[in-house]
């Protein structure tokens, strides 16, 4: 049941005819405090039309609103505030959750549409660090939210497997690499070589030229360089797949930058045909003066390609392959200018679908207030963090519930869930100071708190009769839970439209808090006429918590 719809329809019966349904519906607010009612309508915009004060208008309209679903209507200053009857309004809400099950909250705003998500995208030959966690889990959550809203999501792991850094790595390996050490620990040794290259280059700048030349040779297909590069890529993917396995995240393809190596010439040719390419100090660029941006570099003076070249080719390919209605690039905010340039160049090329492309930026993980940097060796390895989180979860489980069946599986769900939720509960534009202790706190506004709330609900259901029909409850604690359940569908939609998984994460915290207050105030399993309704409410909460966690990429254990 849509309580806002009921309120809107009653308001339209007394409001001026010039006001339309959608306008009134969008103006309705949810009061911050339950004492002010369940929904509120502000009368500020009516003051000019009706030549009265907002408070007078609210007082007049509040006396005219009546419905079997309303327990009372009051005016609080310039607001018309409505209180719903918990028993009458609650029944259709809870029963709808029970009937829909995991489909509850599904929407149709993306019906028949495809969204392509460029996400995760770690660089090969480097370890998977905390710095790549945000793109991975934000992108995965957005893909799930898109699907819940009716879209067909395509998750692309645009691997950083091409570019000048591989020329540098090839030079470093030729100069200082030990084949046996690299075979035994590929990622770790390659990272050391990459860091060493930049350290040595500070003393010998000519090394940078060697690196650029090596990449140019690699791009031209030099066999020895190509063989090394393929080895670096294969070993990196093995390591990455272990991380993705721990996180429970999959992709539709791993088409990295190198995939578009033979597709860039078409993009360059199109730019030439449109007379968009100009020479600048030997390089080829697209001028962006009209857009107020620096020139977009397409080819270096030595003929080597750059990120924009590959991104242009990738965008053209993806539109042909998927006919996307949206293309989301889940990449850090430091790449804002780059994506503005790429999207603008595509528009200059005449591709109207470029308007459907959007950069989804996010803040950084910081270490001691500083940006993490592989080049400077200041990096925290995600695999180590995950394993430590799982170990701590297992320790807690063994202390609190030593007889738990399959404790290791639950510990993995809880440990990984703690890491993912710690990221997603933050506004994606905020920087996050890396703190293992904060991330792994299993109390408060955390993933494990929500998982435990779900497990608590499941524990109650195991002891209760398996009959789920909600006949209505009149107590305040249950009504607060029901109001949260009502908000799930609009939260799922808003979370996707705002491209903010944090909206859903914060909702799950609020629902968990409401349920735990209910659990503390009410004897849920007491044998009386309301038992079936109370158990049905618990079942509805378990459904929404599990589905909400799933959308964030987190498991919901039945026991903890």
N, C-alpha and C positions, 0 to 999 in steps of 0.2 A: 504493500500500500504506500502510495506517495502522499504523505501528510502535507507537503507543500502544495500539492495539486488541490487537495480538499480546501486548504486555507485560501488558495488563490481564487478558486471558484466562488467561495463565499464572499471574498473581498470584491470581486468583480460585480456582484449583485448590488453593492452599495456605493461603489466608487464611480466617479464620472465616466461616461461612456467613451471618452477619448482615450482612456487607458486600455492597452491591449494585454492579452493573457501573458505573452512572453515577457513583457516589460514588468508586470506585477510579480510574476513568478521569480524573476531574477532579482527583484528588490527585497524579497523576503530573507530575513536573517535568522541565525540561531543564537539566542542570547547566551552570554558567557556563563551565567549563573542560572541553575534550575529554578531558583525562586522567582525569576522573571518570566517563566513560561517555557514552552517548547519551541515556539516560533514567534517572530516579531516582524511587523510591517512598519517601516518608517514613513512618516507623513510629511517630511520636509518638502518634497517636490509638489505637493498639492496646495501648499500655502498660497502661492501666487495665483493659481487657477481659482481657488475657492475664496480668496481674500480673507482668510482666517489664519490664526496661528496654528502651527503644527500640533501643539498640545490640545487645542480646542477641537481640531479635526479628529485626532485620535480618540478623544473622549466621546465624540458623537458616533463615530463608526463602531467603537467597541460595544456600544449598547445595541447595535443593530445586527451583530453577527451571532448566528445560532446554528448548531449542528448537533446531531446525536453523538458525534465523535468529540465534541468540545465539552470539557468539564467546567471551564469558565473562560471568559474573555475580559481582560482588563486593559486600561491605558496607563502606560508608564511614561509620563512626559509626552514627547512627540511620537511615541510608539504604540501600536496596537499589539498587545501580547496575548497569545492564545495558549491555553493549557488543554491538552488532549486527555480524554478518558483512558487511563492505562489499559483497562480490561477490554474495552471495545476497539480501541485503535491498535492495541498490541497483538490481538489474535491474528488478523490478516498478515501482519508483518512477520511474525514468527513462523506461522504455517507456510508462508511463501518461501522462507529460507529452507524449511524442511522439505517442501515439495521440489524445489529447484536443486537442492544439494550443492554439489561443486559447481553447478552452472549458475548459482546465484551470483549476481553482480556482473554477469556477462552483458555486453552492450553491442550496439550495431553501428556506431559512428564510423567504423572502418569496414563495414560490410562491402565485399567485392573489391577492396583496395589492398595494395601491396606496399609494405614499407621495408626498405633496405637499411640495415644497420651496420655501419663500419665501426667495429669495436675491438677492444683488447689490443691487438696489433703490436705485440712485443717485437723487439729487434732480435734477429737470430744472432747467435754467437755471443749472446749476453744472457746472464741469468734472469729469471723472471722475478722482478723485484716488487716491493710494495707499491712502487710508482705506477705499475700497470694494473694494480688491483681495481682502481676506481673505474677505469674504462671498461674493464671486464664485467664487474658486477652491476654497474649502472646500465651498461648496454644490455646485459642479460635480463635485468628487471624490466627495462623498457620494452624489450621484445615480448616478454610474457604479458605485460600490460596491453601492448598493442594487440596481441592475439585475443586477449580477454575482451577487448573492445571491437572485435570482428575483423581486424586486419590479418593479412598473411605476412608474417615477419620473415625476412631473410637475414640471417646472422652471418656476416662476413668477417673473418679474421684476416685483416689486411696486414699480413706479416711485414715487418721492416726487414726485408731480405735483399735490398738493393740500395746502392748509393755509395758515396765516397768513403764511408766508414769501412766498407769491405775492402777497398783498396788499401786503406791504412792497416787493416788487420792482416791482409796478405803480406804486406811489407814487414809487419811486426813478426809474423810467423816465420818468414824466410830468414829474418835476421836473428831472432832469439828463441824461436820455438823449439821445443823438444818433442819429437813425434810420439815417443812413448808416454810422456806425461800427458800430452793432449789426448791420446787414446784412452788413458785411464780415467781422466777427469776433463772431458772436452770443454764444458761451459766454464768451469772454474779457471782452467789454464788460459782459455781464450780471453776471458775477462782480464786476467793479469797482463796478457800481452797488449790488450787494448789500452789499459791504463798506462803501461810502460811506454807505449808509443807516444802518448800525449806528454808524458813526463820528459821523454828524450827530445820531443819536438820543441819543447820550451828552450832547450839548450841548442838544438840544431834545427832551425826553421826549414831547412831544405828537405827535411823528412816529409813535411806536408806536401811538397811538390811530388815527392816519390809516391805518396799515397794517392794523390789525384791521378797521376799517370797510371798507377796500377788499376784503379777503377776504370779508367778509360779503356785500358787493354782488356779488362774483364768484360766491359760492355761490348767490346768488339769481338768477343768470343775466344780470347786467348785460352787454349786448351788446359794448360797447367793451372792457371788462375781459376778457370771454370770448375775444374775438378776439386780444387780446394774449397771453393764456395759451396759446391753441392754437399761436400762433407760437413762443412760448418752448419748448413741448413738442416740436414738429416739428423745430426746429433742434437741440434737445438729443438727440433720438433719432438723428439723422443722425450726430452726433458719437459717441454711445455705440456705434452699430453698427460704426464703424471700430475702436474699442477691442476689442469682442467678436470682430470678425473677426481681429485680430492675435492674440488669446488663443485663438482656435479654439473659442469657447464659444457654444452656441446655447440657446434657451429655447423652451418650449412656448407661452408667451404673455407679453405685456407688460401685463397687467391691473394698472394702478397704482391709487393711492388714488382718483383721480377716477372710475374705473370703477364704484366702489361708491357714488357720490354719490346715485343714485336708489334705492339698496337699504338705506340707513341707516334710513329711516323704519320699515321693518318691524322692524328690531332694536330701535328705540326703543319701538315699540308693544308688542313682546313683553315688554320690561322693565316697561312700565306694567301690562300684564295680570298679571304676576307680582308686582306691588306692590313692585318693587325700586327704583324711582326715588324719590328724595327731593330736596327743595329745600335748597340750601345757598348762602347769599349770592347768591341769584338764579340760580345755576347748578343743573343737574340732575346728581345723582351717584348711584352705587350704594355704599352703605356697606360697608366691608370690615373692620369691627371684629373679627368672629369670626376672620378670617384673619390678624389682626395687621398689616394693611396700611392705608395711607391710603385715603380714598374714591377710587373710580374715576370720573373726570369724563366725563360723557356729552355734555352740552351746556353751552356757555358761557352767561353771563348774557345775551349778545346773541343767543343762539340758534344760534351757529355750532357746527359739529361739531368733534370732536377726533380724535386718533389712535385712542383706544379705540373710538370709535363706528364708525370705518371698519374697524378690525380685527375687531370683532364681526360686522359685515355681511359682511366677506370670508370669515370662517370658516364662517358659515352657508351662504353661496353655494358655497364649495368643497366642503363636505360633500355638498350636493345635487348638484353637478356631477360630482364624482369618486368619491363614497362612499369617501373615503380611510380606510385602516387606520392610517396614521401621517401626521402633519403636522409638518414640521420648519421652524422659523423660525431661519434662519442669520443672526443679528443680534448686534451687539456686546454685551458683558456689561453695559454701562451701561443697557441696556433690560430688565434682569432683572425689576425691580419691575413695569414696564409689562406684560410678558407674564404674570407671575404674576397680575396683576389681571384681565387679559383672560380667561385660562383659568378663573379662579375665577368670574368673572361668567357665563361660558358654563355652568358647572356649576350655578350658582344658577338659571339659566334652564331647567334640566332636560335639557341636552344631555349624555348620557352619553359621547358620542364625544369630548368635551373631554379625557378622560383620555388620548386617543391623541395629543394635541398636546404638542410639546416645544420649548422654546427651546434652541437650540444656540449658546451664547455663545462669544465669542473675545476675545482681547486686542487691543490697539491697535498701530498703527504710531506710533512716537514720532519727533519731530524735535527733536534736542537735548534729549531727556528730557521733552518736552512733547507733549501731545495735539495732533494737527493740527486746525486750525479754519478752515473756509472763511470764517466770519464775521469772523475776525481777519486773514484773508489769509495764514495760515500753512499752506500747502498745497503738496504735491509732485504734479505732474501725471503720471498713470500713462502716458499716451501718450509723454511725453518719456523716461520711464524705459525703456519698451519699445524705443523707437527707438535709444536709446543702447546698450542691451544687444545689440540685433541688430548695430549697427555694430561694437561691440567683438568680438562673435563672428566677424564677417566678417574683421576685422583678424587675429584669431588663426588663422583657417582659411587665409587667404592666406599667412601666414608659415609655417605648419606643413605645409600641403598645397595649394600654389598651383595644382595641376592638377586639383583636385577638381571633378567635374562638378556643375553647378547649385549653386554655392557659396552664392548668395544664399538659396536655399530652405533649405539646411542651417543657415545662419546664423540665419535666422528661428526655426527649430525649437530651436536651441541657446540663443539669446538669451531667447526666451519661456520655454523650459524652465527656464533658470536662475532666472528671477523666480518662476515657479510653485513650483518645488521648494524654493526658499529660504523661501517662506511655509509650505508644507505639511510640511516636515521638523520644524518647531517645534510643540511642543504648542500646540493652538489657544488655550488659556487664557493663554499667555505673551504679554507685550508684546514687540514687536520694534522695536528701535532702527533707524531707516532708515539704511542704509549701502550706497551703490551699490557700493563696492569689495567688501564682503562678499558682496553679492548676486551679483556678477558674477565671483567667483573661480571659475576653471574647473578647480580642483584640490581634492582633499579631498572632504568629504561634501556634494557639490553635484549638481544635476541633470546638468550637462555630464559629470561623472565617470561617472555611470551610463549616459548616452547613449554616451560613448566606449567603455565596457565592452561595450555592445551592438554598437557598430560594430566593435570588435576581434573579437568572436565571429563577426560576419558576414564579416569579412575572412578568418578561418580557414576558414569554410564555403565561401567562393568558391574556395579552393585545394584543398579536400578532395573525395574521392569522395562523391556524393550518395546514400549508403546509410546509413539511420538505424535501426539495431537495436542495442540495448545488451545485451551478453552478460555484463557484469560487470567491475569493476576493483577491485583490492585495495589500492591505495595510499591513504595517509591524506589527501592533498590532494584527490583526487576524492571521497572519502567526505564530507569537509566541505562540498563543493559540493552533493552529493546530499542531505545532511541539510537544507540550506537550501531546496532544491527541494521537499522533502517538506512544509515548513512553509507553502508558499504558500497552499493552500486555507484552512487555519485562520487565517492572517494576514488574508486577505480578509474572512472572516467576522468576526473579532475587530475589525478596523478599522471595519467598519460598525456592529456592535453597540455599540461604545464611541464611535461617531460621531467617530472620530479618524483622519483620513487620515495623520497622522504615524506611526501604527503601520505602515502599508504603506510609507511613505517610508523609515523606518529599516530595514525589512526589505530593501528594494532596495539600500540601502547595504551591508548585511551580505552579501547575495548577491554583489554586485559585488566586494567585498573578497575573499571566498572564491574566486571565479573568477579574479581577478587573481593571487592567490597560486598557484593551480593552474597558471595560464599561465606563471608565473615558474619553477615547479619541474619541469614536465613538457614534454617535446618532443611536442607534441600530434600533429603530422603525420609523426612517424617511422613508416616502413613496418615494421610487425610485426603480430602477431595481435591486438593490442589497438587498432589504429588505428580500426576501425569503432566500437568502444565509446567511445573518446575523442571522436571527431567527433560521435557521438550525444549525448554529454554536453554538448558545446558547443552543439549545436542546441537541446537542452532549456533551457539557460541563456538563449539568445537569445529563445526563446518566452516565458519567464517575465518576463524584463526588459522586453520590448516590451509585454506585456500589463499588467504592473504600472505602467509609465509611462503607458500609455493610460488606466488607471483614475484616474490623478492628473491627466489632462488634458495630458499631455506627449507629444510625438512622439519616435520612436526612429529616428533616421537610420541607414541601412545603412553610410554612409561619413562620416568626419569628417576 
